[in-house]
Amino acid sequence: MLLAFEDEQGLAQRLAAELQCPLGLITRHRFPDGELRLVLPKPLPAQVWLLRGMQHQPNDRLVELLIAAPTARAWGAQRLGLVAPYLAYMRQDMEFTPGEAVSQRHIAALLATQFDQVVTVDPHLHRIHSLDEVMPAGVGIALSAATLLGRWIAAQVPGAVLVGPDEESGQWVAEAARDAGLDFAVGRKVRHGDTQVQLAFPDVAVAGRPVVLLDDMASTGRTLIGAAKEALARGASSVDVAVTHALFNGDALPALRAAGVRHVWSSNAIPHESNAVCVAAMVAKSLNAA
């Protein structure tokens, strides 16, 4: 069975159809003091996958998982896996200032105590090579939407130049470009604070060519806005944006439009109006092989 919360029914229904398994919904009630009450289907089969993205209010969603996981086991699940298309707390991956908690390490380890397997899409692994470095070997499975996005871009904007925001995105952008047969280049991200980020645009000729800015996630969108302006200043015929995770906090989306971005595309790893490609088949293939 696939379990999901009511606010993620869109992806849940598509994933359940790909898995050819029943879908069970978890209902929630929030008490006046902020505590949560969850109700799960009962009884549960021996094999259960729980779908819960951890975007937006990740602390609440983490508590939901810490309640739902032991409950699922109490109601019959003998093997319990988590499908978290967006996995929160992965960006805090080193001690940037003395005493700072490395949240990536601790949250990953916590989830590994509750779930037999954790499947996610394009987690922020910029300073580690795989989830095996923060979870017991084989527990964490990281999939990538790069190929899906690359194929979508090739169909929508033939001959586009893919531009990644920084060196850390290089391998990911290269994968998307290679499968789609597109040219690519990678810039360098210069960060001045949580919302002060700019892109040192790569040395690539874009005059008269369409450019698609490609990244694993967009939060404030400020890096992409700067890159879009630079690409247009260099004569790009158009600028589009494609991301795996459409967080787009605050005014990020309208600000991208105002900067001259034509289209914004994303995967449905996070439900958003920009969703253009579906990760359900890719995730289901991984779950069936697990």
Rosetta blueprint (number, residue, H / E / L):
1 M L
2 L E
3 L E
4 A E
5 F E
6 E H
7 D H
8 E H
9 Q H
10 G H
11 L H
12 A H
13 Q H
14 R H
15 L H
16 A H
17 A H
18 E H
19 L H
20 Q L
21 C L
22 P L
23 L E
24 G E
25 L E
26 I E
27 T E
28 R E
29 H E
30 R E
31 F L
32 P L
33 D L
34 G L
35 E L
36 L E
37 R E
38 L E
39 V E
40 L L
41 P L
42 K L
43 P L
44 L L
45 P L
46 A L
47 Q E
48 V E
49 W E
50 L E
51 L E
52 R L
53 G L
54 M L
55 Q L
56 H L
57 Q L
58 P H
59 N H
60 D H
61 R H
62 L H
63 V H
64 E H
65 L H
66 L H
67 I H
68 A H
69 A H
70 P H
71 T H
72 A H
73 R H
74 A H
75 W L
76 G L
77 A L
78 Q L
79 R E
80 L E
81 G E
82 L E
83 V E
84 A E
85 P L
86 Y L
87 L L
88 A L
89 Y L
90 M L
91 R L
92 Q L
93 D L
94 M L
95 E L
96 F L
97 T L
98 P L
99 G L
100 E L
101 A L
102 V L
103 S H
104 Q H
105 R H
106 H H
107 I H
108 A H
109 A H
110 L H
111 L H
112 A H
113 T H
114 Q H
115 F L
116 D L
117 Q E
118 V E
119 V E
120 T E
121 V E
122 D L
123 P L
124 H L
125 L L
126 H L
127 R L
128 I L
129 H L
130 S L
131 L H
132 D H
133 E H
134 V L
135 M L
136 P L
137 A L
138 G L
139 V L
140 G E
141 I E
142 A E
143 L E
144 S L
145 A L
146 A H
147 T H
148 L H
149 L H
150 G H
151 R H
152 W H
153 I H
154 A H
155 A H
156 Q H
157 V L
158 P L
159 G L
160 A L
161 V E
162 L E
163 V E
164 G E
165 P L
166 D L
167 E H
168 E H
169 S H
170 G H
171 Q H
172 W H
173 V H
174 A H
175 E H
176 A H
177 A H
178 R H
179 D H
180 A H
181 G L
182 L L
183 D E
184 F E
185 A E
186 V E
187 G L
188 R E
189 K E
190 V E
191 R E
192 H L
193 G L
194 D L
195 T L
196 Q L
197 V E
198 Q E
199 L E
200 A E
201 F L
202 P L
203 D L
204 V L
205 A L
206 V L
207 A L
208 G L
209 R L
210 P E
211 V E
212 V E
213 L E
214 L E
215 D E
216 D E
217 M E
218 A E
219 S L
220 T L
221 G L
222 R H
223 T H
224 L H
225 I H
226 G H
227 A H
228 A H
229 K H
230 E H
231 A H
232 L H
233 A H
234 R L
235 G L
236 A L
237 S L
238 S E
239 V E
240 D E
241 V E
242 A E
243 V E
244 T E
245 H E
246 A E
247 L L
248 F L
249 N L
250 G L
251 D L
252 A H
253 L H
254 P H
255 A H
256 L H
257 R H
258 A H
259 A L
260 G L
261 V L
262 R L
263 H L
264 V E
265 W E
266 S E
267 S E
268 N L
269 A L
270 I L
271 P L
272 H L
273 E L
274 S L
275 N E
276 A E
277 V E
278 C L
279 V L
280 A H
281 A H
282 M H
283 V H
284 A H
285 K H
286 S H
287 L H
288 N H
289 A H
290 A L
